[in-house]
């Protein structure tokens, strides 16, 4: 009987590992294909021979990417826009979430629900009115167009996440600081922000990964190639009905590295911030 139970547990464990192995293979194959294509010559991309295991690899596409295109400029534009929009969204989200979590005002509960509803609105419903607004303000084809519109993509979720996180923090700490003469803003800066650091980092990582990969707003609001983000730059490798797959895949590999590194470095904060923020709300 005891041996039978041990055998069942062993087979369950083996079955779980088999399923996990196939899942990892399925998820990893697109990345493998991406890297492999970026290391092949344009002629070899369309050949079936050595499709999965090529005989020779080359860095020609990466050399052309950095020497013959504006890849570095696109990466710089994307980095600046992403970091500035993330900072603006975090500042606004922190104040909004703290106000809804601690201040009592009419419609506060309803406002908290509307925040999540705003996050669910698709970009396709927003980019037309935003385009009209930017056009009226003469801000099309400028970096300011990014700074004003990108927060609309992540601010609702950041506010909703931090709202649940702030509600999970003990109010007694704030009351003690207020008794000692600390102002409301001082409490937020000295007490709340240090305690909510994991949630803030999780919100920042979410914002960075989403804004780094944003395509629609960058395509509609900016036409100058000097202001292109990396996603629009990669689109320029499509010439009429021809796709420069080697350059495109090389650019995709380079583009994937920064958000992956950010997530790997801050993974434990992301998991802790998301789970803590989901306790209340």
N, C-alpha and C positions, 0 to 999 in steps of 0.2 A: 504494500500500500504506500509506504513512504517512498519507495523507489519510483512508483508510478507518478506521484506528485512531483518529484524532482525532475522526472523526464518531461512532464507537461510544462513545467516552468522553463526547462532548457529549450524545448521546442518553441515556446512562445517568445523567448528571448531571441532565438535564432531567426524566427519569422519576422520579428520586429526589425532586426538588423538587415535582413534581406529587403524588406520594404523600404527602410531608410536608405539603403544603398541605391536602389533604383530611383528613389526620389532625388537623391543627391546627383546622380548621373543625369537625370532629366533636367534638373535646374542648372547644372553646370555646363551642359552641352552648348547652349547658346554663347556663353562666355568663351568656351574653348574654340568654337567656330569663329567667333569674332577675332580672337587673338591670332588664330591660324591664318585667317584670310588676310589680316594686316601684315603678315610675314611672308606673303607670297607675291610673286610678280603679277602685273596685270594680265599677262597671257595665261599664267597658271591658274588664275582664279576661275576661269571658265573650262578648265580641263577636269575630266573625271578621274584621270590617273593621279593617284596620290592625294585624293580629296581629303581623306581623314588622317593620313600619315604621309606627308610629303617627304620627298628625298632631300630637299634643300630648302633652307629658309633665308630670307634676306631682310635687311632693315631699310631697303630702298624707299618704301612708302613713308616711313617715319622721317627719313632725310628730306624727301620731297615735301612732307607736311610742314616742317619747320623752316625749310629754305625757300620754298616756292609759294607758300600761302601766308596769311596773316594769323596763323594759329595762336601765336603768343599774344597778339592784340585781343583776339576773341576771348582767350582765357583770362586776360587781365580785366576786360570789360565785364565778363561774367562774375569774376571774383568781387569786383568793386560793387556791382549792382546787388549781388547776393548778400554781401556783408552789410551794406548800408540798409537795404530793405529789411534784413533780419533784425538789425539793431532797432530800427524804427518800430517794427512790429512787436518786439519784445518790450520796449518801453511803454508803448500804448497798451499792450496786452496785460502787463503787470499792473498798471494803474486801474485799468478797467476791471480786471479780475478781483483785485483787492477791494475796490469800491463795491462790487456786487456781493463779495463774500462777507464784508464786515459792516458796511454802511446800510442803514435801513431807510429805504425811500420807496415811494409808491411805484409799483410796476417793476420792482427789482427782480422778483421771481420770473415774471414774464420775459423780462429782458434777457435773463440767463438762458431761457429756452430759445429765444430768437437768435442768440449768438450761434448756437449749433445749427439752427436752420439756415443762417446765412452761409455757413461753411458748406452746406450741401448744394448751394446754388452752382450750377455749371458755368464754366468760363464763357461758353457760347451765348449766355444770356447777358453777360456783363461787358464784353469787349466793345459792343456797338455803342452803348451810352458812354462808356469811358472814352472811346475814340472821339465822339462828338464833344465831350467835355474838354479833352486835351486839345482838340482843334480850336475850340473857342478861346482857350487860354494860350494858344500859340506855343504849346509844349510838345507837339509831335516832333519826332526825330531828335529828341534830346534825352540825356540821361535822367532828367527830372521826370520824364514820362514813366520810367521804370520805378523811380523812388515813390511816386504817387500811386501807382497801380499794383505793384507787386505785393504790398501789404494786404490788399484785399483778398489775396489768395490764401494767406496763412494766418492773418490776425484773428479771425473767428475761432479757429482751432486752438491757437495759442491761448486765447482768453478762456475758452472752455476748459482746456487742460489745467491751466493755472487756477481757475476758479475752484475746481475740485481739490487741487493741492492745497490752496489757502484754507479751504474749509476744514481740511484735515489737521491743520496746525492748532495747538491749544491756544485758546483766547486768553488764558490766565497770564501767559508771558507778556502779551500786549498790555493787559490791564496793569501789571506790575510796572512796566516801563512808563505808562501814562501817569501812574501815581508818582513816579520819581521825576516827573516834569518833562518827559519826552513828548514831542509833538506827534501828530498822526503820521506825517511824512518821516519823522525820525524813527518811529516804530517800524515803518515799512523798510527803511534803509538799514537799520541796525539789528532788527529782530527777524523780520519776515524773510528778507532776501537771503541771508545766510542759511536759514533753515530750509528755504525752498530752492536752494541751489540745484539739487538733482532735477527737480521739475523744470526749472528754467533752462538747464542744459538740454534736457529732453526736447523742450519746445524749440530751442535754437537748432538742434540737429534736424528736427523735422522741417523747420523753415529752410535751412540750408539745402537739404536734399531735394526739396520740392522746387525752390526757386532756381537752383542750379540747372534743373532739367526743364524749366519752363520754355515753351515754344510759341504758343499762340500770341500772347501779348507782344513778345519780342518781334514776331513776324509782322504784326499789324501796326504797331506804334513807331517802329524805327525802320528807316530805309537806307540810311547811310552805312556803308560797309565798315567805316571806322568805329561805329557804335554797335556793331553786331555782337551778339552773344555767341558762345561756341555752338549752340544748337542751330542757330541760323547760318553760321559759318559752314557747318557740316552739310547743310542743305545746298549750299552753293556748289558742291561737288557733283550735283546732278546737272549735266549739260544736255539740254533737249531731252532726247530719249536714251541717253547714255549715262550710266552711273559709274563713277570712279570708285569701285568697291574697295580697292586697296587703300586709298586715301581715306575713304569714309570709315572703314573699320579701324584704321590706325588712329584717326581722330576720336572715334568712339572709345577706344581703349584708354587714350590719354584723358578723355573727359570723365571716364568712370573712376579714375584713380582718386581724385580729391575727396568726393563724398564718401567713398569706401574707407579711406584713411580716417576721415572725421568720425565715421560711425565706429570703426574698430577702436579708436582711442577713447571714445566716450560711451562705449556700449553699456557698461555697467550703470552709468548715470541714466541712460535712456530707458533701460528696463525698469530701474527703480522709480524714475520720474513718472513713467506711464502707469505703472501699477499703483503707486501712491495716489496719483491724480484720479484714478478710477474708483477710489474707495467711496468718495462722497461727490455729490454734484446734483 
